[in-house]
Amino acid sequence: MLRTQLAPYKYNFASSSSPLAYLSRYHSSLLVVQRPRVSDFSYKPSASLLHRNHSTMAPPSILIVGCGVAGPILATFLLLSPLPASEKPRITILERSSGPRIQGQGVDIRGAGLTIIRKLGLESTIRAVTTKEEGAMFVDASNRVWAAFGADRSGKVETGTADVEIMRGRLVDIGYRKSKAVSDEIQREGGAGIEYVFGDSADSIEQDDQRVHVRFSKSQETRTFDFVVGADGLHSKTRKLVFGEAADGDRVKRLEMYSAFFSMPSGPTDSTYNR
Ligand SMILES: Cc1cc2nc3c(=O)[nH]c(=O)nc-3n(C[C@H](O)[C@H](O)[C@H](O)COP(=O)(O)OP(=O)(O)OC[C@H]3O[C@@H](n4cnc5c(N)ncnc54)[C@H](O)[C@@H]3O)c2cc1C
């Protein structure tokens, strides 16, 4: 089973003490999401950090590219800032698929990932639908166990399987639903909430002194935002559009190893350990 340390948000502007501090300080800039440090999440969204676009006095508009794990969760965080609904950011989530992609196998939630689900009040929802895997074993063709290790429950040791392991699709679905619920509530209170645009992507991103101009590939419409966040996965097109295709080789180190994962029914020798 392929595992990921589920810690999807790290703002790649090292000087920023938190994502929202970054938003506040560099109001009209591009920002790209990568993996986080736990310290990035030791903040509470504060009203002063997400203030209005000073040129228009409108709430800041934020484009998040990707409706996977990171996109909707970031949108939810931003919308939970304690501003009046009408002053909360206007968020657009742009996803190239026709809906949230609920495919994938098990992902392990550890470290910053646990902090995030706790802050969003999602821990019990997620724990209720984890795979319940208690560990992993290496076996041979006769099912003889050569090595076994249990899931880490301390949060301190990184073993091959984590206490909170969930199928990726469930996690995406939970994050998406949470973002929709928060957005619906804000819209009822008069705020903009989240606009979800499915089946389209960005093919050009240009930044001027004030704002970021993004051309959508399918509609060919150019829309303007205060911030753009790339949450479009490991091979992020947003990152390539902003930093250039050539520089991407420095960011993603290819190991030239490939693996395929799939689901299959449990067999008679299966247990709560994966093998
Ligand atoms: C279908 C799928 C299955 C996966 N299965 C596993 C797994 O089994 N185990 C594991 O450890 N990791 C898996 N991953 C990777 C894992 O989800 C991510 O590495 C991790 O969760 C980081 O989350 P993320 O939100 O940054 O990216 P992702 O979860 O990868 O989400 C990125 C989203 O952006 C969308 N997107 C991509 N490019 C564009 C574009 N140009 N414009 C608009 N939208 C775009 C994608 O359709 C996707 O919905 C999978 C990813 C995907 C997309």
The ligand as a Tripos MOL2 file, in Angstrom:
@<TRIPOS>MOLECULE
LIG
   53    58     1     0     0
SMALL
NO_CHARGES

@<TRIPOS>ATOM
      1 C1         -6.6320   10.0400   -8.0300 C.3       1 LIG1
      2 C2         -5.5200   10.1050   -6.9950 C.ar      1 LIG1
      3 C3         -5.2120    8.9560   -6.2410 C.ar      1 LIG1
      4 C4         -4.1970    8.9960   -5.2930 C.ar      1 LIG1
      5 N1         -3.9390    7.8660   -4.5560 N.ar      1 LIG1
      6 C5         -3.0330    7.9180   -3.5530 C.ar      1 LIG1
      7 C6         -2.8120    6.7870   -2.7050 C.ar      1 LIG1
      8 O1         -3.4250    5.7510   -2.8840 O.2       1 LIG1
      9 N2         -1.9020    6.8680   -1.6990 N.ar      1 LIG1
     10 C7         -1.2030    8.0250   -1.4980 C.ar      1 LIG1
     11 O2         -0.3980    8.0450   -0.5870 O.2       1 LIG1
     12 N3         -1.3840    9.1040   -2.2890 N.ar      1 LIG1
     13 C8         -2.2770    9.0840   -3.3040 C.ar      1 LIG1
     14 N4         -2.4740   10.1850   -4.0990 N.ar      1 LIG1
     15 C9         -1.6810   11.3720   -3.8430 C.3       1 LIG1
     16 C10        -2.1830   12.0940   -2.6230 C.3       1 LIG1
     17 O3         -3.5610   12.3290   -2.6740 O.3       1 LIG1
     18 C11        -1.4840   13.4280   -2.5600 C.3       1 LIG1
     19 O4         -0.0950   13.2620   -2.7230 O.3       1 LIG1
     20 C12        -1.6620   14.0740   -1.2190 C.3       1 LIG1
     21 O5         -2.8870   13.7740   -0.7000 O.3       1 LIG1
     22 C13        -1.5120   15.5650   -1.3710 C.3       1 LIG1
     23 O6         -2.7890   16.1730   -1.5620 O.3       1 LIG1
     24 P1         -3.0130   17.3040   -2.5980 P.3       1 LIG1
     25 O7         -4.3630   17.8680   -2.3200 O.co2     1 LIG1
     26 O8         -1.8410   18.2140   -2.6160 O.co2     1 LIG1
     27 O9         -3.0410   16.6120   -4.0160 O.3       1 LIG1
     28 P2         -4.0240   15.5570   -4.6210 P.3       1 LIG1
     29 O10        -4.7540   14.7930   -3.5650 O.co2     1 LIG1
     30 O11        -3.2190   14.8280   -5.6090 O.co2     1 LIG1
     31 O12        -5.1380   16.4770   -5.3600 O.3       1 LIG1
     32 C14        -4.8180   17.3110   -6.4470 C.3       1 LIG1
     33 C15        -6.1210   17.6800   -7.1480 C.3       1 LIG1
     34 O13        -5.8150   18.6460   -8.1370 O.3       1 LIG1
     35 C16        -6.4200   18.2780   -9.3580 C.3       1 LIG1
     36 N5         -5.6060   18.8110  -10.4260 N.ar      1 LIG1
     37 C17        -4.4230   18.3530  -10.8790 C.ar      1 LIG1
     38 N6         -3.9580   19.1520  -11.8470 N.ar      1 LIG1
     39 C18        -4.8710   20.1250  -12.0190 C.ar      1 LIG1
     40 C19        -4.9600   21.2380  -12.8830 C.ar      1 LIG1
     41 N7         -3.9910   21.5190  -13.7600 N.pl3     1 LIG1
     42 N8         -6.0460   22.0350  -12.7860 N.ar      1 LIG1
     43 C20        -7.0330   21.7800  -11.9020 C.ar      1 LIG1
     44 N9         -7.0030   20.7280  -11.0510 N.ar      1 LIG1
     45 C21        -5.9300   19.9130  -11.1090 C.ar      1 LIG1
     46 C22        -6.4570   16.7590   -9.3410 C.3       1 LIG1
     47 O14        -7.4730   16.2590  -10.2020 O.3       1 LIG1
     48 C23        -6.7620   16.5000   -7.8710 C.3       1 LIG1
     49 O15        -8.1440   16.4890   -7.6110 O.3       1 LIG1
     50 C24        -3.4580   10.1930   -5.0840 C.ar      1 LIG1
     51 C25        -3.7670   11.3430   -5.8290 C.ar      1 LIG1
     52 C26        -4.7870   11.3080   -6.7790 C.ar      1 LIG1
     53 C27        -5.1090   12.5660   -7.5710 C.3       1 LIG1
@<TRIPOS>BOND
     1     1     2 1
     2     2     3 ar
     3     2    52 ar
     4     3     4 ar
     5     4     5 ar
     6     4    50 ar
     7     5     6 ar
     8     6     7 ar
     9     6    13 1
    10     7     8 2
    11     7     9 ar
    12     9    10 ar
    13    10    11 2
    14    10    12 ar
    15    12    13 ar
    16    13    14 ar
    17    14    15 1
    18    14    50 ar
    19    15    16 1
    20    16    17 1
    21    16    18 1
    22    18    19 1
    23    18    20 1
    24    20    21 1
    25    20    22 1
    26    22    23 1
    27    23    24 1
    28    24    25 2
    29    24    26 1
    30    24    27 1
    31    27    28 1
    32    28    29 2
    33    28    30 1
    34    28    31 1
    35    31    32 1
    36    32    33 1
    37    33    34 1
    38    33    48 1
    39    34    35 1
    40    35    36 1
    41    35    46 1
    42    36    37 ar
    43    36    45 ar
    44    37    38 ar
    45    38    39 ar
    46    39    40 ar
    47    39    45 ar
    48    40    41 1
    49    40    42 ar
    50    42    43 ar
    51    43    44 ar
    52    44    45 ar
    53    46    47 1
    54    46    48 1
    55    48    49 1
    56    50    51 ar
    57    51    52 ar
    58    52    53 1
@<TRIPOS>SUBSTRUCTURE
     1 LIG1         1 GROUP 0 **** ****
